[in-house]
Amino acid sequence: MKAKILYICYEDLSGYNGAIRHVIEIVKGLAQKGHDIDLCVPILRKSRPVLSMGQNVRLRHIPTVPVQGVRPLSYVLLSLLYLPLLYLRVRPDIVYCRDIKFTVLPVFLARIFQIPCILEVNGLTDEAMKVKKVAPWVFSILDTFHRWNVRRSDRIVTVTRGIKKEISHRYGVSAERISIITNGVDLKRFRPAPKGEARKNAGLPQSYQYVGFVGGLFPWHGLDQLVMAAPYVLKERPRTRFVIVGSGVMDRPLRAMIAQRKLGKAFVFTGSVPFDAVPSYVNSFNVCVVFFKRVRKDPGDPIKLYEYLACGRPVVASNVPGYGDMVESIGAGISTISEDPIATADAILKLLENNTVAETMGRKGFEQAQAYFGWEKKTEETEQVIREVLGINIPFQFQ
């Protein structure tokens, strides 16, 4: 069965982050399986990411005003004109809507035209709004939209058990209608490489041991916990360096915290780097870290963790669902109470001081990534959900 899929998302594919990577890899994977994809995005200043997805992918562009605060409203208003025409023109077999919380139009049109609809939800509405500091009345409206979308989609896809449980409880959706498909990794791009070669490519001196993080610098990533643990690591392993690859709102606070503790020589901030450079940094590290600070309810499903595993790097992870429990269950790392700097330092030191343990964990993580976490596997899981939904098309009823 080859389906005609209308994939609607609010990502600007000219940039790079985990969400954009997810969209590109899944759309590309479905196209490679022979499905016909119309990809509807709001803004696209560069066409290369889309053109690389294959001949079966057509870009559909909803004009928007690329100004912060104005862009969502312009998308909503202009989609009122463009989306109905797009549905009529494309006549898809199924609509796949990725995590748009500020409009009901894509799901509403799917119901009107009696087209099966899958809604992907990657976070909780209240937490997303809290991060963006929206007014309570705005949150109330957006939560109402989200409730409508969730209840009237044929299937919900999400990345964690926590989000599934919250959706089911908060919006009264049967758990059977919610599928979990975790994030994945590009196994061709992220693969083990010799540390010496990787460090040369990344511009890192060969003579140190490295503890590294790759990703956005946001409060919930808990990098302040790494700073707190650093003195305990340096006391035992003074030739350790901590490399933070990425940018975000926590950049300045972290630098200030490091300066206050006189740890400046031990930390390296690279800022944002090209996506093609990320594997070299990961392969440079002796230990990779992925922490979660409890400033929001759900830890999420960090793509960086799968990238670490695919490169065969041992991981120290917070003891929260999908992090520490996962790496310990597959033998790829150590779970720690990241709020405890001594416990975190002990976990890092165990891997820095024992190459055999570190290499064994790295190998097990690599094997698991190859078997279960590639984007090809995630595409298969997505395709299976599409097949299931196309077999249970439920006509829309106004309620």
C-alpha positions as CSV (number, residue, x, y, z in Angstrom):
1,M,0.0,0.0,0.0
2,K,1.4,3.3,-1.1
3,A,-0.4,6.3,0.4
4,K,-0.8,10.0,-0.6
5,I,0.2,11.8,2.6
6,L,-0.3,15.5,3.4
7,Y,2.3,16.2,6.0
8,I,1.7,19.5,7.8
9,C,4.2,21.1,10.2
10,Y,5.2,24.4,11.5
11,E,9.0,24.0,11.2
12,D,11.2,26.2,9.2
13,L,13.3,23.6,7.4
14,S,16.0,26.1,6.5
15,G,17.3,25.9,10.1
16,Y,18.5,23.0,12.3
17,N,17.2,21.5,15.5
18,G,15.9,18.1,16.7
19,A,12.4,18.9,15.5
20,I,13.5,19.8,12.0
21,R,15.7,16.7,11.8
22,H,12.7,14.6,12.8
23,V,10.5,16.0,10.0
24,I,13.2,15.7,7.3
25,E,14.1,12.1,8.2
26,I,10.6,10.8,8.5
27,V,9.4,12.5,5.3
28,K,12.4,11.3,3.5
29,G,12.0,7.8,4.8
30,L,8.3,7.6,3.8
31,A,9.1,8.9,0.3
32,Q,11.9,6.3,-0.1
33,K,9.2,3.7,0.7
34,G,7.2,4.9,-2.3
35,H,4.7,7.1,-0.5
36,D,3.6,10.4,-2.1
37,I,4.3,13.3,0.2
38,D,3.0,16.8,0.1
39,L,5.0,18.7,2.8
40,C,3.3,21.8,4.0
41,V,5.6,24.3,5.8
42,P,5.2,28.0,6.7
43,I,8.6,29.4,5.8
44,L,11.4,28.0,3.7
45,R,14.3,30.3,2.8
46,K,16.5,27.5,1.6
47,S,15.3,24.6,-0.5
48,R,18.2,22.2,-0.1
49,P,16.7,20.1,2.8
50,V,13.5,19.5,1.0
51,L,15.1,18.8,-2.4
52,S,17.2,16.1,-0.7
53,M,14.2,14.2,0.4
54,G,13.5,12.7,-3.0
55,Q,11.2,13.1,-6.1
56,N,8.1,11.9,-4.1
57,V,8.2,15.0,-1.9
58,R,6.5,18.2,-3.0
59,L,6.8,21.4,-1.0
60,R,3.7,23.3,-0.2
61,H,4.3,26.8,1.2
62,I,1.9,28.8,3.4
63,P,3.1,32.4,3.2
64,T,3.9,33.9,6.7
65,V,5.4,37.0,8.1
66,P,8.9,35.9,9.5
67,V,8.7,38.2,12.5
68,Q,8.7,36.9,16.1
69,G,5.2,37.1,17.6
70,V,3.6,37.9,14.2
71,R,4.5,34.6,12.4
72,P,2.0,32.3,14.2
73,L,-0.9,34.8,13.6
74,S,0.0,35.3,10.0
75,Y,0.2,31.5,9.5
76,V,-3.3,31.1,11.0
77,L,-4.9,33.8,8.9
78,L,-3.2,32.8,5.6
79,S,-3.8,29.1,6.2
80,L,-7.5,29.9,6.1
81,L,-7.1,30.7,2.4
82,Y,-4.4,28.2,1.5
83,L,-5.2,25.0,3.4
84,P,-8.7,24.4,2.1
85,L,-7.4,24.8,-1.5
86,L,-4.5,22.5,-0.7
87,Y,-6.8,19.8,0.6
88,L,-8.9,20.0,-2.6
89,R,-5.8,20.0,-4.8
90,V,-3.9,17.3,-3.2
91,R,-6.8,15.0,-2.2
92,P,-4.6,13.1,0.3
93,D,-5.3,9.6,1.6
94,I,-4.3,10.7,5.0
95,V,-3.2,13.9,6.9
96,Y,-0.2,13.9,9.2
97,C,-0.2,17.0,11.4
98,R,2.9,17.6,13.5
99,D,2.5,19.3,16.8
100,I,0.7,22.6,15.8
101,K,-1.1,23.8,19.0
102,F,-2.3,27.2,17.9
103,T,-4.9,26.3,15.2
104,V,-7.5,23.6,14.7
105,L,-7.7,24.1,10.9
106,P,-5.7,21.1,9.7
107,V,-7.6,18.6,11.8
108,F,-10.9,20.4,11.2
109,L,-10.5,20.2,7.4
110,A,-9.5,16.5,7.6
111,R,-12.8,15.9,9.4
112,I,-14.8,18.0,6.9
113,F,-13.4,16.1,4.0
114,Q,-13.5,12.8,5.9
115,I,-9.8,12.2,5.6
116,P,-8.1,10.1,8.3
117,C,-5.8,12.3,10.4
118,I,-2.8,11.6,12.6
119,L,-1.7,14.2,15.1
120,E,1.9,14.1,16.4
121,V,2.4,15.6,19.9
122,N,5.9,16.1,21.2
123,G,5.2,18.1,24.3
124,L,2.6,19.3,26.8
125,T,0.8,22.5,26.0
126,D,1.1,24.1,29.5
127,E,4.9,23.5,29.5
128,A,5.4,24.9,26.1
129,M,3.4,28.0,27.0
130,K,5.3,28.4,30.3
131,V,8.6,28.4,28.5
132,K,7.3,31.1,26.1
133,K,5.7,33.0,29.0
134,V,2.3,33.5,27.4
135,A,-0.6,35.1,29.3
136,P,-3.0,32.8,31.1
137,W,-5.9,33.7,28.7
138,V,-3.8,32.8,25.7
139,F,-2.9,29.5,27.2
140,S,-6.6,28.8,27.9
141,I,-7.4,29.4,24.2
142,L,-4.5,27.3,23.0
143,D,-5.3,24.4,25.3
144,T,-8.8,24.4,24.0
145,F,-7.5,24.2,20.5
146,H,-5.2,21.4,21.5
147,R,-8.0,19.5,23.2
148,W,-10.1,19.7,20.1
149,N,-7.3,18.5,17.9
150,V,-6.4,15.6,20.2
151,R,-10.0,14.4,20.6
152,R,-10.8,14.5,16.9
153,S,-7.7,13.0,15.4
154,D,-7.9,9.3,14.4
155,R,-4.5,8.6,16.1
156,I,-2.1,10.4,18.3
157,V,1.7,9.8,18.0
158,T,4.0,10.9,20.7
159,V,7.6,10.2,21.8
160,T,7.3,9.3,25.5
161,R,5.1,7.3,27.9
162,G,4.8,10.4,30.1
163,I,3.2,12.5,27.3
164,K,0.9,9.6,26.4
165,K,-0.3,9.2,29.9
166,E,-0.8,13.0,30.3
167,I,-2.8,13.2,27.0
168,S,-5.0,10.3,28.0
169,H,-5.7,11.6,31.5
170,R,-6.1,15.3,30.6
171,Y,-8.1,15.0,27.4
172,G,-9.9,11.8,28.0
173,V,-8.4,10.0,25.0
174,S,-8.2,6.2,25.1
175,A,-4.7,4.9,25.5
176,E,-5.3,2.6,22.5
177,R,-5.5,5.7,20.2
178,I,-2.0,6.9,21.3
179,S,1.1,5.3,19.7
180,I,4.6,5.9,21.0
181,I,7.4,6.3,18.4
182,T,10.6,7.6,19.9
183,N,13.1,9.8,18.1
184,G,15.9,8.3,16.1
185,V,19.3,8.9,14.6
186,D,21.0,9.0,11.2
187,L,23.1,5.9,11.4
188,K,25.1,6.8,8.2
189,R,26.1,10.1,9.7
190,F,26.6,9.1,13.3
191,R,28.9,6.2,13.6
192,P,32.1,5.4,15.6
193,A,35.3,7.1,14.5
194,P,38.8,7.1,16.0
195,K,39.1,9.7,18.8
196,G,42.3,11.1,17.4
197,E,40.8,11.8,13.9
198,A,37.6,13.2,15.5
199,R,39.5,15.6,17.8
200,K,41.6,16.8,14.9
201,N,38.4,17.6,12.9
202,A,36.8,19.2,15.9
203,G,39.9,21.3,16.7
204,L,40.3,19.8,20.2
205,P,43.8,19.0,21.7
206,Q,44.6,15.3,21.9
207,S,46.1,15.4,25.4
208,Y,42.9,15.7,27.4
209,Q,40.0,13.5,28.3
210,Y,36.7,15.1,27.3
211,V,33.2,15.1,28.9
212,G,30.8,16.4,26.3
213,F,27.3,17.7,25.7
214,V,25.6,18.4,22.3
215,G,22.3,20.3,22.1
216,G,20.4,23.5,22.9
217,L,21.4,25.3,26.1
218,F,18.0,25.4,27.9
219,P,17.1,25.2,31.6
220,W,15.7,21.7,31.5
221,H,19.0,20.3,30.1
222,G,20.6,20.7,33.5
223,L,24.0,21.8,32.5
224,D,24.4,23.8,35.7
225,Q,24.5,20.3,37.3
226,L,27.5,19.5,35.2
227,V,29.2,22.7,36.3
228,M,28.6,21.7,39.9
229,A,30.1,18.2,39.4
230,A,33.1,19.5,37.5
231,P,35.4,20.3,40.6
232,Y,35.0,16.8,41.9
233,V,36.0,15.3,38.5
234,L,38.9,17.7,38.2
235,K,40.2,16.9,41.6
236,E,40.8,13.3,40.5
237,R,41.4,13.9,36.8
238,P,42.8,17.4,36.3
239,R,43.4,16.9,32.6
240,T,39.6,16.6,31.9
241,R,37.9,19.2,29.8
242,F,34.1,19.8,29.5
243,V,32.9,20.6,26.0
244,I,29.5,22.2,25.5
245,V,28.4,22.2,21.8
246,G,25.4,24.3,21.1
247,S,23.7,27.6,22.0
248,G,20.7,28.9,23.8
249,V,19.3,31.0,26.7
250,M,21.5,29.3,29.3
251,D,24.8,30.3,27.5
252,R,25.5,33.4,29.6
253,P,24.3,32.1,32.9
254,L,26.5,29.0,32.5
255,R,29.5,31.1,31.6
256,A,28.9,33.3,34.7
257,M,28.5,30.3,36.9
258,I,31.8,28.8,35.5
259,A,33.6,32.1,36.0
260,Q,32.4,32.4,39.5
261,R,33.8,29.0,40.4
262,K,37.1,29.8,38.5
263,L,36.5,26.8,36.1
264,G,37.0,28.7,32.9
265,K,40.1,26.7,31.8
266,A,38.2,23.5,32.1
267,F,35.2,24.4,29.9
268,V,35.0,24.8,26.2
269,F,31.9,26.5,24.6
270,T,31.8,26.0,20.8
271,G,28.5,27.8,20.2
272,S,26.3,26.5,17.3
273,V,28.2,24.3,14.9
274,P,27.2,22.9,11.5
275,F,25.2,19.6,11.7
276,D,27.9,17.8,9.7
277,A,30.4,18.7,12.4
278,V,28.4,17.2,15.3
279,P,29.6,13.6,14.8
280,S,33.3,14.7,15.1
281,Y,32.5,16.3,18.5
282,V,30.6,13.3,19.8
283,N,33.4,10.9,18.8
284,S,35.9,13.2,20.5
285,F,34.3,12.7,23.9
286,N,35.3,10.0,26.4
287,V,32.0,10.4,28.1
288,C,28.7,12.0,26.9
289,V,26.2,13.5,29.3
290,V,22.4,14.0,29.0
291,F,20.8,15.5,32.0
292,F,17.3,16.7,32.9
293,K,16.5,19.4,35.3
294,R,12.9,19.3,36.7
295,V,11.8,22.7,35.6
296,R,9.1,21.0,33.5
297,K,7.1,17.8,33.9
298,D,8.2,15.6,31.0
299,P,11.8,15.0,30.2
300,G,11.1,14.5,26.5
301,D,13.1,12.2,24.2
302,P,16.4,13.8,23.3
303,I,17.8,13.0,19.9
304,K,21.3,13.7,21.3
305,L,21.1,10.5,23.3
306,Y,20.6,8.4,20.2
307,E,23.5,10.2,18.5
308,Y,25.8,9.4,21.4
309,L,24.8,5.8,21.3
310,A,25.2,5.5,17.5
311,C,28.8,6.8,17.9
312,G,29.6,4.2,20.5
313,R,30.1,6.7,23.3
314,P,29.3,5.7,26.9
315,V,26.6,8.0,28.5
316,V,26.0,9.4,32.0
317,A,22.3,10.2,32.2
318,S,19.8,11.6,34.7
319,N,17.7,9.0,36.5
320,V,14.5,10.0,34.8
321,P,12.3,8.0,32.3
322,G,13.9,7.6,28.9
323,Y,17.3,8.7,30.1
324,G,19.1,6.8,32.9
325,D,16.8,3.8,32.9
326,M,17.2,3.4,29.2
327,V,21.0,3.5,29.1
328,E,21.3,1.2,32.0
329,S,18.8,-1.3,30.6
330,I,20.9,-1.7,27.4
331,G,24.2,-1.5,29.2
332,A,25.3,1.7,27.5
333,G,25.9,4.0,30.4
334,I,25.3,5.0,34.0
335,S,22.2,6.5,35.6
336,T,22.8,9.2,38.2
337,I,21.0,11.7,40.3
338,S,22.3,14.6,38.3
339,E,21.2,17.1,41.1
340,D,23.8,15.4,43.3
341,P,27.2,16.7,42.1
342,I,29.2,14.1,43.9
343,A,27.1,11.2,42.5
344,T,27.4,12.7,39.0
345,A,31.1,13.1,39.3
346,D,31.5,9.6,40.5
347,A,29.6,8.3,37.5
348,I,31.8,10.3,35.1
349,L,35.0,9.3,36.9
350,K,34.0,5.6,36.7
351,L,34.1,5.9,32.9
352,L,37.1,8.1,32.6
353,E,39.2,5.8,34.8
354,N,38.1,2.5,33.3
355,N,38.6,2.3,29.5
356,T,37.3,-1.3,29.4
357,V,34.0,-0.4,31.1
358,A,33.6,2.6,28.9
359,E,34.4,0.7,25.7
360,T,32.0,-2.1,26.6
361,M,29.2,0.3,27.3
362,G,29.9,2.2,24.1
363,R,29.8,-1.0,22.0
364,K,26.5,-2.0,23.6
365,G,25.0,1.4,22.9
366,F,26.2,1.2,19.3
367,E,24.6,-2.2,18.8
368,Q,21.3,-1.1,20.2
369,A,21.3,2.0,18.0
370,Q,21.9,-0.1,14.9
371,A,19.1,-2.5,15.8
372,Y,16.4,-0.1,17.1
373,F,17.1,3.6,16.9
374,G,17.8,4.4,13.2
375,W,15.5,6.7,11.4
376,E,14.7,3.8,9.0
377,K,13.2,1.9,12.0
378,K,11.2,5.0,13.0
379,T,9.9,5.3,9.5
380,E,8.7,1.7,9.6
381,E,6.9,2.4,12.9
382,T,5.3,5.5,11.4
383,E,4.3,3.7,8.3
384,Q,2.7,1.0,10.4
385,V,0.6,3.6,12.2
386,I,-0.5,5.0,8.9
387,R,-1.5,1.6,7.7
388,E,-3.6,1.0,10.8
389,V,-5.3,4.4,10.6
390,L,-6.2,3.9,6.9
391,G,-7.9,0.7,7.9
392,I,-10.1,2.4,10.5
393,N,-11.3,5.7,8.9
394,I,-14.0,7.1,11.2
395,P,-16.3,9.8,9.6
396,F,-16.5,13.1,11.4
397,Q,-19.4,13.9,13.7
398,F,-20.0,17.3,15.1
399,Q,-20.2,17.2,18.9
